[in-house]
């Protein structure tokens, strides 16, 4: 009824913070007041601080969906949230600090949601899924002067998923530690490079289809690398 996106519906289902505009859409569709759909239960200063922090993050992401990063100011965020500037600075030093917090949170979420990686294809898909969420917001960050923040956390994700794969697959192959590090760097760079190329193409290509095709063409290469390492180790 409110024509909400699947991503917003998912946030509501997980009891995550949503933008005030979302609540207004819901109230308009149901013809009711916000008090009919929202209840705030104070749990002390810590609860209110977390509530304010989540509201700042949610509002910032919402604004990023609408406009480039260089057009967003702290004044716009606090006015949209209905808080004062001191409340913003209590949580964040500036906008780059806010971006870094959001990127770290998303990186941690991906790592927690993927406790084991059973293939390099899974690793690449995980990185693509990370970039696909909040597409416009991600592109606006990536195309800004804060690109290095995004790339740093994408590299962290690629490092995790490849090392997770290595711990379950590569280490069982009895290869040397130095070769294990080289293979990890190689596949981590592959995963990172695929995502960056996709971002540079404004996320237009079907990245998942490309990954599946690449992994099909790539099949067997890692086994040859492992075999050479095992032979060298035995020698």
Secondary structure, DSSP 8 states (H G I E B T S, - for coil): -----HHHHHHHHTT----HHHHHHHHHHHT--HHHH-------HHHHHHHHHHHHHHHHHHHHHHS-GGG--HHHHHHHHT--HHHHHHH-SSHHHHHHHHHHHHHHHHHHH-S----HHHHHHHHHHHHHTTHHHHHHHHTSTTHHHHHHHHHHHHHHHHHHHHHHTGGGGT--HHHHHHHHHHHHHHHHHHHHHHHHTTT-S-HHHHHHHHHHHHTTHHHHHHHHHHHHHH-
